Amino acid sequence: MRVMIVVTHLLGTGHLVRALTLAQAYSSAGHSVCVVSGGMPVPLLKAGKAELVQLPPLHTSGTDFSRLLCADGTLATAEYHAARQTALLGAFDTFGPDVLLTELFPFGRRSLRAEFLALLQAAHRRDHAPLIVATIRDILAPPSTPAKAQQTEDLLLHYYDAVLVHSDASVIPLGASWPLTPRMHPLIHYTGFVAKPPASAHPKAFGAGEILVSAGGGNVGRPLFDVAMAAARADADLRWHLLIGGRDPATIAELATLAPTNVIVEAARPEFRQMLHHAAASVSMCGYNTALDILQSSVPAVFVPFDGGDEVEQGLRAAALGGLDGIETLATKELNARNLMAKITAAQSSPRRIPQEAGFDGAARTVDICVRLLEGKI
């Protein structure tokens, strides 16, 4: 198959990470893959054998997804959006996919509705239209109005052949965050969770004995890092390692200047998953990819779910995982050095969790489902 995955990450990098994991699974199965990315470039993330097409990038400042910014921080103009749409349609025409995956849309990315609709219409105009699939994570931002839910359903029924949910229905069903109707049910297929294969321990034991603090690939982790530094100052015997994502090297430099001697501050590392095997504890938000990294390890963990704006996704996920051994949850409104240390201690005192191995082959199952849909076997 020729498979095109269209994704735009705006705040963190989770959407792009998931899209690239899918791309690697398709490539490994012998298929040709093109990933069209509309968010900011992320050099740390690699496309492997897949072709990567970068659109004129967009991002947001905080959680205002209606106000889209160019790479230089200026407001994206109509001309800028038109250039993106032209590049997107050009990539589609050049690659000519058999399977077209839109990541999150139409359940989200409504501010990019025009370019997605242009893509879907172009796909339907082809003599041999591709299989069109929406791919979504386990938990979505619920629609703010019934009208938005109806718009999503109408788009699905008109343009799409399937919706692939990267979750396990027995763990987190889609209905927990999105109103499903009888007309939508035939489109829904659960793939299991999309994760990279479990990471081996780091050969040089990076992270040994440290409390690893991370906040994904976005720029919303500063409060968590500031509280971690305060906790580090209160107990000089503990060693902390802050891994800073996002696009602002000045933040890393500032935090490094403020850090006490028992704190390491650096940019997010590609070895993060390997470091978890050696860490004393992990402190993080509860994004999709980070949560799966924690579940695939036995590290004691504290989730501080991001809840800025109207975001509820991470809170719902943290609530679903908070009952597992060695996992504690701390709400943002209760985040301070004392409470953080209490949660870390509780996680470390809990029975050691057995790393989970089953249910993380969602990428391979996504490939299989698309093959069977294309062959008319589903």
Stockholm file with secondary structure:
# STOCKHOLM 1.0

chainA/1-378         MRVMIVVTHLLGTGHLVRALTLAQAYSSAGHSVCVVSGGMPVPLLKAGKAELVQLPPLHTSGTDFSRLLCADGTLATAEYHAARQTALLGAFDTFGPDVLLTELFPFGRRSLRAEFLALLQAAHRRDHAPLIVATIRDILAPPSTPAKAQQTEDLLLHYYDAVLVHSDASVIPLGASWPLTPRMHPLIHYTGFVAKPPASAHPKAFGAGEILVSAGGGNVGRPLFDVAMAAARADADLRWHLLIGGRDPATIAELATLAPTNVIVEAARPEFRQMLHHAAASVSMCGYNTALDILQSSVPAVFVPFDGGDEVEQGLRAAALGGLDGIETLATKELNARNLMAKITAAQSSPRRIPQEAGFDGAARTVDICVRLLEGKI
#=GR chainA/1-378 SS CEEEEEECCCSSSHHHHHHHHHHHHHHHTTCEEEEEECSCCCTTSCCTTSEEEECSCCBCSTTCTTSCBCTTSSBCCHHHHHHHHHHHHHHHHHHCCSEEEEESTTTSCGGGHHHHHHHHHHHHHSTTCCEEEEEECSCCCCCSSHHHHHHHHHHHHHHCSEEEECSCTTTSCGGGTSCCCTTTGGGEEECCCBCCCCCCCCTTCTTTTEEEEECTTSSCCHHHHHHHHHHHHHCTTSEEEEEECSSCHHHHHHHHHHCCTTEEEEECCTTHHHHTTTCSEEEECCCHHHHHHHHTSCCCEEECCCCCTTCCHHHHHHHHHTTSTTEEECCGGGCSHHHHHHHHHHHHHSCCCCCCCTTCBHHHHHHHHHHHHHTTCC
#=GC SS_cons         CEEEEEECCCSSSHHHHHHHHHHHHHHHTTCEEEEEECSCCCTTSCCTTSEEEECSCCBCSTTCTTSCBCTTSSBCCHHHHHHHHHHHHHHHHHHCCSEEEEESTTTSCGGGHHHHHHHHHHHHHSTTCCEEEEEECSCCCCCSSHHHHHHHHHHHHHHCSEEEECSCTTTSCGGGTSCCCTTTGGGEEECCCBCCCCCCCCTTCTTTTEEEEECTTSSCCHHHHHHHHHHHHHCTTSEEEEEECSSCHHHHHHHHHHCCTTEEEEECCTTHHHHTTTCSEEEECCCHHHHHHHHTSCCCEEECCCCCTTCCHHHHHHHHHTTSTTEEECCGGGCSHHHHHHHHHHHHHSCCCCCCCTTCBHHHHHHHHHHHHHTTCC
//
